[in-house]
């Protein structure tokens, strides 16, 4: 096991990783920008290192400063959390070259799954169901038109290196395709440094279902069941739940088996999440996230497995502590992402938090880094907290979540707490009948 781990992140996930390390008896190093000197993850770590000014490219994305911080403090491993450098294969390789452990998958798998075209091709070869579309990058407009005619309009143009809802466009005919293709390629180049795009059949109103897997170096490959992340705004998840309501158990078990087999074929290591679109009883692979997910707590609450702890242990060469037969979800869990933003126009909010009162009670968990008097900076992602409510049934979990949303107090800045109340109170959500378009289509009526 490692003696010291550097946490290459900030906010609630840095706090979460710090707790897991300390419970394992591992010393922690928090890195931070100048703006985050008073952040909770810095306060609770054993050591801290300021690695640069406020902009992320000069601090949290500064790979050379992070490696220097490891050398200064004697950290043996780096946990990247999510976002930032968590799916950067070059960074993982750089750590390996410096005899440091990247707490995550092999850099080759990060690279392979980071290229959406290659990932889709690989999964298709492993028998994972994929969305009909191109198996390689689109060469020109003629190529795009031919493929689109073959699979039928509407189609989705997607950046090969894309993510986070950027670098994609739905087109309904040849004219739109010709006009949109260069725009998406330019957007892909601007955001991801790679203008390669591919085309998929556009699935109109699917749900977003993902399967959590964990694998070690001892030949153990297991799944931790599924999550439903269909409540989204602009392709960003807002509410997640586990397990997914209303999906046939046999179809889920078949999907789990396919996912585990794919991981065995890859020789995958660590945590990973395979994301699917689900419509009319069919699953279609979208992408694989080779990192810890924001929504990992709902899986933890149902399975009683500490995913961050297991992630660290597996990276150090240990076995997964459990077996597939012992992974038995109990109850239902819902996560609400509480952001510093206006609930109506979604404009980000920054400022000093006044009174902060967290919710409590049976089945309630709050992952956060804020406290009364904390100044929320405007430089970074506006996620403040994740409220996780777990109950005996889905209805029980919804009621607990609503009770907790009424109980939590975050004064001084705007938050989207009211939006979460409206979502969880809606009949569509209660009935488990929302698709990835539902929130966008109903946001004004909510």
C-alpha positions as CSV (number, residue, x, y, z in Angstrom):
1,X,0.0,0.0,0.0
2,X,1.1,3.6,-0.6
3,X,2.5,5.7,2.2
4,X,1.6,9.0,0.7
5,X,-0.9,10.1,-2.1
6,X,-1.1,13.4,-3.9
7,X,-4.6,14.5,-4.8
8,X,-4.6,16.3,-8.1
9,X,-8.0,17.9,-7.8
10,X,-10.1,20.3,-5.8
11,X,-13.6,20.7,-4.3
12,X,-15.7,17.9,-3.0
13,X,-14.0,15.1,-4.8
14,X,-10.6,16.1,-3.3
15,X,-12.2,16.0,0.1
16,X,-13.7,12.6,-0.7
17,X,-10.4,11.1,-1.8
18,X,-8.7,12.6,1.3
19,X,-11.1,10.8,3.6
20,X,-10.6,7.4,1.8
21,X,-6.8,7.8,2.1
22,X,-6.9,8.7,5.7
23,X,-9.1,5.7,6.5
24,X,-6.5,3.5,4.8
25,X,-3.7,5.1,6.9
26,X,-2.3,6.9,3.9
27,X,-0.8,10.5,4.3
28,X,-2.2,13.0,1.8
29,X,-0.9,15.9,-0.2
30,X,-3.4,18.5,-1.4
31,X,-2.4,20.7,-4.4
32,X,-4.1,24.0,-4.8
33,X,-4.2,27.2,-6.8
34,X,-3.9,30.6,-5.2
35,X,-7.7,31.0,-5.2
36,X,-8.1,27.7,-3.3
37,X,-5.8,28.4,-0.4
38,X,-8.7,28.3,2.1
39,X,-10.5,25.4,0.5
40,X,-11.6,22.5,2.7
41,X,-9.4,19.9,0.8
42,X,-6.4,22.0,1.7
43,X,-7.4,22.3,5.3
44,X,-7.9,18.6,6.0
45,X,-4.9,17.2,4.0
46,X,-1.7,16.3,5.9
47,X,0.3,18.6,3.5
48,X,-0.5,21.1,0.9
49,X,1.4,22.6,-2.1
50,X,0.4,25.7,-4.0
51,X,1.1,24.9,-7.7
52,X,0.2,28.1,-9.4
53,X,-2.2,31.0,-10.0
54,X,-6.0,30.7,-10.4
55,X,-6.4,29.7,-14.1
56,X,-6.6,25.9,-14.4
57,X,-3.9,25.7,-17.2
58,X,-1.5,27.3,-14.7
59,X,-2.4,25.2,-11.7
60,X,-4.6,22.1,-11.8
61,X,-3.6,21.2,-15.4
62,X,0.0,22.1,-14.9
63,X,1.5,18.6,-15.1
64,X,5.1,19.6,-14.5
65,X,4.1,21.4,-11.3
66,X,2.2,18.4,-10.1
67,X,5.1,16.1,-10.6
68,X,7.4,18.5,-8.9
69,X,5.0,18.6,-5.9
70,X,5.2,14.7,-5.8
71,X,9.0,14.9,-5.7
72,X,9.0,17.6,-3.0
73,X,6.6,15.8,-0.7
74,X,7.6,12.2,-1.5
75,X,4.2,11.2,-2.7
76,X,4.3,7.8,-4.4
77,X,0.9,8.0,-6.2
78,X,-1.5,10.5,-7.7
79,X,-5.3,10.4,-7.5
80,X,-6.7,12.6,-10.3
81,X,-10.4,12.5,-9.1
82,X,-12.7,13.4,-12.1
83,X,-12.3,16.1,-14.7
84,X,-9.0,17.9,-15.0
85,X,-6.3,15.3,-15.7
86,X,-8.3,12.2,-14.8
87,X,-8.6,11.0,-18.4
88,X,-5.3,12.4,-19.7
89,X,-3.3,9.5,-21.0
90,X,-0.2,11.6,-21.5
91,X,-0.3,12.6,-17.8
92,X,-0.7,8.9,-16.7
93,X,2.3,8.0,-18.9
94,X,4.3,10.9,-17.5
95,X,3.7,9.7,-14.0
96,X,4.8,6.2,-14.9
97,X,8.0,7.5,-16.5
98,X,8.7,9.3,-13.2
99,X,8.2,6.0,-11.2
100,X,4.9,7.4,-9.8
101,X,1.6,5.5,-9.7
102,X,-1.5,6.9,-11.5
103,X,-4.5,5.8,-9.5
104,X,-6.6,4.8,-12.5
105,X,-6.4,2.6,-15.6
106,X,-3.5,1.9,-17.8
107,X,-2.6,5.0,-20.0
108,X,-3.2,2.9,-23.1
109,X,-6.8,2.2,-22.1
110,X,-7.3,5.9,-21.3
111,X,-6.0,6.8,-24.7
112,X,-8.1,4.1,-26.5
113,X,-11.4,5.0,-24.7
114,X,-10.7,8.8,-25.1
115,X,-11.0,8.4,-28.9
116,X,-14.7,7.8,-29.4
117,X,-14.2,6.2,-32.8
118,X,-11.6,3.7,-31.6
119,X,-13.7,3.0,-28.4
120,X,-16.8,2.3,-30.4
121,X,-14.9,0.0,-32.8
122,X,-13.3,-1.9,-30.0
123,X,-16.5,-2.4,-28.1
124,X,-18.3,-3.5,-31.2
125,X,-15.5,-6.2,-31.6
126,X,-16.1,-7.3,-28.0
127,X,-19.8,-7.8,-28.7
128,X,-21.1,-4.6,-26.9
129,X,-24.2,-3.2,-28.7
130,X,-23.3,0.1,-30.4
131,X,-25.3,2.9,-32.1
132,X,-25.4,2.5,-36.0
133,X,-22.9,4.8,-37.6
134,X,-19.4,5.3,-39.0
135,X,-16.5,3.2,-37.8
136,X,-13.9,5.8,-38.7
137,X,-13.5,9.5,-38.9
138,X,-15.5,11.3,-41.6
139,X,-13.2,12.3,-44.5
140,X,-15.3,14.9,-46.2
141,X,-18.9,16.0,-46.9
142,X,-19.4,13.3,-49.5
143,X,-18.4,10.6,-47.0
144,X,-20.7,12.2,-44.4
145,X,-23.7,12.2,-46.8
146,X,-23.2,8.6,-47.9
147,X,-23.0,7.3,-44.3
148,X,-26.0,9.4,-43.3
149,X,-28.1,8.1,-46.2
150,X,-27.2,4.6,-45.3
151,X,-28.3,4.8,-41.6
152,X,-31.0,7.4,-42.2
153,X,-31.6,10.9,-41.0
154,X,-31.6,12.4,-38.4
155,X,-28.0,11.8,-37.5
156,X,-25.6,13.1,-34.9
157,X,-22.2,14.5,-35.8
158,X,-19.8,13.9,-32.8
159,X,-16.3,14.9,-32.0
160,X,-14.0,11.8,-31.7
161,X,-12.2,13.4,-28.7
162,X,-15.3,15.0,-27.4
163,X,-17.1,14.9,-24.0
164,X,-19.2,16.9,-21.6
165,X,-21.8,17.6,-24.3
166,X,-19.5,19.6,-26.5
167,X,-18.6,18.9,-30.1
168,X,-21.9,17.4,-31.2
169,X,-24.8,18.5,-33.5
170,X,-28.1,16.9,-34.6
171,X,-28.8,17.3,-38.4
172,X,-32.0,16.4,-40.2
173,X,-31.1,16.5,-43.9
174,X,-28.3,16.8,-46.4
175,X,-28.3,20.6,-46.4
176,X,-28.0,20.8,-42.6
177,X,-25.3,18.2,-42.7
178,X,-23.2,20.1,-45.2
179,X,-23.6,23.3,-43.2
180,X,-22.9,21.8,-39.8
181,X,-20.0,19.5,-40.6
182,X,-17.3,22.2,-40.8
183,X,-18.8,24.0,-37.7
184,X,-18.6,20.8,-35.6
185,X,-15.1,20.1,-36.8
186,X,-13.9,23.6,-35.9
187,X,-15.6,23.3,-32.5
188,X,-13.9,19.9,-31.9
189,X,-10.5,21.4,-32.8
190,X,-11.1,24.4,-30.5
191,X,-12.2,22.4,-27.5
192,X,-10.2,19.2,-27.9
193,X,-7.3,19.9,-30.2
194,X,-8.6,17.3,-32.6
195,X,-11.0,18.0,-35.5
196,X,-11.9,14.3,-36.2
197,X,-15.6,13.7,-36.1
198,X,-17.9,10.7,-36.8
199,X,-21.6,10.2,-37.4
200,X,-24.1,8.1,-35.5
201,X,-27.8,7.5,-35.9
202,X,-29.7,10.1,-33.8
203,X,-31.7,8.3,-31.1
204,X,-34.5,10.7,-30.3
205,X,-35.6,10.2,-26.7
206,X,-33.4,7.7,-25.0
207,X,-32.5,7.2,-21.4
208,X,-28.9,7.4,-20.2
209,X,-27.9,4.2,-18.5
210,X,-24.4,3.4,-17.3
211,X,-22.7,0.3,-15.9
212,X,-20.0,0.6,-13.2
213,X,-17.1,-1.9,-13.4
214,X,-14.0,-2.5,-11.3
215,X,-11.0,-4.7,-12.2
216,X,-7.8,-5.7,-10.5
217,X,-4.4,-7.3,-11.5
218,X,-5.4,-10.7,-10.1
219,X,-8.0,-11.6,-12.8
220,X,-11.1,-10.2,-11.0
221,X,-13.5,-8.3,-13.2
222,X,-16.8,-7.4,-11.6
223,X,-19.8,-5.0,-12.3
224,X,-21.5,-3.0,-9.6
225,X,-24.9,-2.8,-11.4
226,X,-26.2,0.3,-13.2
227,X,-27.1,4.0,-12.7
228,X,-29.8,6.1,-14.5
229,X,-28.5,9.5,-15.4
230,X,-31.3,10.7,-17.7
231,X,-32.1,14.0,-16.0
232,X,-29.8,16.2,-17.9
233,X,-29.5,19.8,-19.1
234,X,-27.3,20.5,-22.1
235,X,-25.8,17.0,-21.9
236,X,-24.8,17.7,-18.3
237,X,-26.2,15.4,-15.6
238,X,-28.3,17.0,-12.9
239,X,-30.0,14.0,-11.1
240,X,-28.7,10.4,-11.0
241,X,-30.2,7.3,-9.5
242,X,-29.5,3.7,-8.9
243,X,-30.9,1.3,-9.8
244,X,-32.5,2.3,-13.1
245,X,-36.3,2.1,-12.8
246,X,-38.5,0.1,-15.2
247,X,-35.8,-1.9,-17.1
248,X,-36.2,-5.7,-17.5
249,X,-33.9,-7.5,-15.1
250,X,-32.9,-10.2,-17.7
251,X,-31.8,-7.5,-20.2
252,X,-29.8,-5.8,-17.5
253,X,-28.0,-9.0,-16.5
254,X,-27.2,-9.7,-20.1
255,X,-25.7,-6.2,-20.5
256,X,-23.7,-6.7,-17.3
257,X,-22.2,-9.9,-18.6
258,X,-21.3,-8.3,-21.9
259,X,-19.6,-5.4,-20.1
260,X,-17.6,-7.7,-17.8
261,X,-16.5,-9.8,-20.8
262,X,-15.4,-6.6,-22.6
263,X,-13.2,-5.6,-19.6
264,X,-11.7,-9.1,-19.5
265,X,-10.8,-8.8,-23.2
266,X,-9.2,-5.4,-22.6
267,X,-7.3,-6.5,-19.6
268,X,-8.8,-3.4,-17.9
269,X,-7.5,-2.1,-14.5
270,X,-9.4,0.0,-11.9
271,X,-12.7,1.7,-12.1
272,X,-14.6,2.3,-15.3
273,X,-18.1,3.2,-16.5
274,X,-19.6,2.1,-19.7
275,X,-22.3,4.6,-20.8
276,X,-25.3,3.6,-22.9
277,X,-28.4,5.1,-24.6
278,X,-31.5,3.0,-23.9
279,X,-34.6,3.1,-26.0
280,X,-37.4,0.7,-26.9
281,X,-35.7,-2.1,-24.8
282,X,-32.3,-1.8,-26.5
283,X,-29.0,-0.6,-25.2
284,X,-26.5,1.3,-27.4
285,X,-22.9,2.0,-26.2
286,X,-21.9,5.6,-26.2
287,X,-18.6,5.9,-24.5
288,X,-16.5,4.6,-21.6
289,X,-15.3,6.9,-18.8
290,X,-12.0,5.6,-17.5
291,X,-12.2,7.4,-14.1
292,X,-14.2,7.8,-11.0
293,X,-17.7,9.2,-11.8
294,X,-19.2,12.2,-10.1
295,X,-22.2,10.0,-9.3
296,X,-20.3,7.2,-7.7
297,X,-21.8,7.7,-4.2
298,X,-25.2,6.3,-5.2
299,X,-23.5,3.0,-6.2
300,X,-21.6,3.1,-2.9
301,X,-24.8,3.5,-0.9
302,X,-26.5,0.6,-2.6
303,X,-23.6,-1.9,-2.6
304,X,-21.9,-0.8,0.6
305,X,-18.6,-0.8,-1.3
306,X,-16.3,2.2,-1.0
307,X,-15.3,2.7,-4.6
308,X,-12.5,5.2,-3.9
309,X,-10.9,2.9,-1.3
310,X,-11.1,0.0,-3.8
311,X,-9.7,2.2,-6.5
312,X,-6.7,3.0,-4.4
313,X,-6.2,-0.6,-3.2
314,X,-6.4,-2.0,-6.8
315,X,-3.8,0.6,-8.0
316,X,-1.5,-0.5,-5.3
317,X,-1.7,-4.1,-6.5
318,X,-4.3,-5.5,-4.1
319,X,-7.3,-7.7,-4.9
320,X,-10.8,-6.4,-5.0
321,X,-12.1,-7.2,-1.5
322,X,-15.4,-8.7,-2.7
323,X,-16.7,-11.1,-5.4
324,X,-19.5,-10.7,-7.9
325,X,-21.8,-13.0,-5.9
326,X,-21.5,-10.7,-2.9
327,X,-22.5,-7.5,-4.8
328,X,-26.1,-7.2,-3.9
329,X,-27.8,-3.8,-4.2
330,X,-30.1,-2.9,-1.4
331,X,-32.8,-0.3,-1.8
332,X,-32.7,2.8,-4.0
333,X,-30.4,5.9,-4.1
334,X,-30.7,9.3,-5.7
335,X,-28.1,12.0,-6.1
336,X,-28.8,15.7,-6.7
337,X,-26.0,17.9,-7.9
338,X,-26.2,21.2,-6.1
339,X,-24.6,23.9,-8.1
340,X,-23.8,27.6,-7.5
341,X,-26.2,28.9,-10.1
342,X,-29.5,30.5,-10.6
343,X,-32.3,28.0,-10.8
344,X,-34.0,29.8,-13.7
345,X,-31.3,31.2,-16.0
346,X,-28.5,29.0,-14.8
347,X,-26.1,31.9,-14.5
348,X,-23.1,30.8,-12.3
349,X,-23.0,32.4,-8.8
350,X,-19.9,33.3,-6.9
351,X,-19.4,34.9,-3.5
352,X,-19.1,34.2,0.2
353,X,-21.3,31.6,1.8
354,X,-23.1,32.9,4.9
355,X,-25.1,30.4,6.9
356,X,-24.5,26.8,5.9
357,X,-26.7,24.1,7.4
358,X,-26.3,20.5,6.0
359,X,-29.2,18.0,6.0
360,X,-29.0,15.0,8.2
361,X,-31.0,11.9,9.2
362,X,-31.2,8.2,8.1
363,X,-30.1,7.5,4.6
364,X,-28.7,11.0,3.9
365,X,-25.2,11.7,2.7
366,X,-23.8,15.1,1.6
367,X,-20.5,15.2,-0.2
368,X,-19.2,18.8,-0.2
369,X,-16.3,21.1,0.5
370,X,-18.1,24.3,1.5
371,X,-18.5,25.9,5.0
372,X,-19.9,29.1,6.4
373,X,-17.6,31.9,5.4
374,X,-16.1,30.0,2.4
375,X,-15.7,32.2,-0.6
376,X,-16.8,30.4,-3.8
377,X,-14.4,31.4,-6.6
378,X,-15.6,32.0,-10.2
379,X,-12.7,30.2,-11.9
380,X,-13.9,26.6,-11.6
381,X,-16.8,24.3,-12.0
382,X,-19.7,25.4,-9.9
383,X,-20.6,22.1,-8.2
384,X,-20.9,22.8,-4.5
385,X,-22.3,19.6,-3.1
386,X,-23.9,16.2,-3.9
387,X,-26.9,15.3,-1.9
388,X,-27.4,11.6,-1.8
389,X,-30.7,10.1,-0.4
390,X,-31.1,6.3,0.0
391,X,-34.3,4.5,0.9
392,X,-35.9,1.1,1.1
393,X,-37.7,1.8,-2.2
394,X,-37.5,4.4,-5.0
395,X,-40.5,6.3,-3.6
396,X,-38.8,6.3,-0.1
397,X,-35.6,7.7,-1.6
398,X,-37.5,10.5,-3.4
399,X,-39.3,11.5,-0.2
400,X,-36.0,11.5,1.8
401,X,-34.3,13.6,-0.9
402,X,-37.2,16.2,-0.9
403,X,-37.1,16.4,2.9
404,X,-33.3,17.0,2.8
405,X,-33.6,19.6,0.0
406,X,-36.1,21.5,2.3
407,X,-33.7,21.2,5.2
408,X,-30.4,22.3,3.6
409,X,-29.4,25.9,3.9
410,X,-26.8,27.6,1.7
411,X,-27.0,31.4,2.2
412,X,-25.0,34.1,0.4
413,X,-25.0,32.7,-3.1
414,X,-27.6,31.3,-5.5
415,X,-28.1,27.6,-5.9
416,X,-30.2,25.2,-8.0
417,X,-31.9,23.6,-4.9
418,X,-35.3,24.8,-6.0
419,X,-34.9,23.2,-9.4
420,X,-34.1,19.9,-7.7
421,X,-37.3,20.1,-5.6
422,X,-39.4,20.7,-8.8
423,X,-37.7,17.8,-10.6
424,X,-38.3,15.3,-7.8
425,X,-41.8,16.5,-7.2
426,X,-42.8,16.1,-10.9
427,X,-45.1,13.2,-11.9
428,X,-42.8,12.2,-14.8
429,X,-39.8,11.7,-12.5
430,X,-41.9,9.9,-9.9
431,X,-43.1,7.6,-12.6
432,X,-39.6,6.9,-13.8
433,X,-40.5,8.0,-17.3
434,X,-37.9,10.7,-18.1
435,X,-35.5,10.7,-21.1
436,X,-32.4,12.7,-21.6
437,X,-34.5,15.4,-23.3
438,X,-37.1,15.6,-20.6
439,X,-35.6,18.4,-18.5
440,X,-34.8,20.6,-21.4
441,X,-38.3,20.2,-22.8
442,X,-40.1,20.8,-19.4
443,X,-37.8,23.3,-17.7
444,X,-40.1,26.2,-18.2
445,X,-43.2,24.4,-17.0
446,X,-41.3,23.1,-13.9
